[in-house]
């Protein structure tokens, strides 16, 4: 059985406009999604002078094995757990998802802010509904196939430290 995950990317402009992108990852388990996020956030430091978050960030998620699902996801608000759960329950997903919210700064040269959260898929939960709660990077990775306690725990803690240093809001309980 293959491992299927998703990245839900929501980009919010300072005007309130919103762009949603959903990516599918075949075999995207363990460290792959956090590494995709690190690639995405590192790209923010190489932006043109006047950024357009709606154009720039979706193009930066151009990694091998990540496929954009070309559908209209505009009705969903990825800040809401219920919307993420509804979308993911109707997706090809068995091992969970990463949700990334990028919000444009108020001024032209402000860096955008980032929020990130992880959700467990149906293969990873036994006594609860899939995608029903936010989990830490460590808990997400503990539920992935081929989990290596020593190295994956070290990676999870390092990942959390990097996102904190970058100003990323790491979600565990809820987006707010």
Helices and strands as residue ranges (DSSP letters): E 4-12, E 18-26, H 32-42, G 43-46, H 53-60, E 66-69, H 81-89, E 97-103, E 113-119, G 122-124, E 134-135, H 137-142, H 149-165, E 169-170
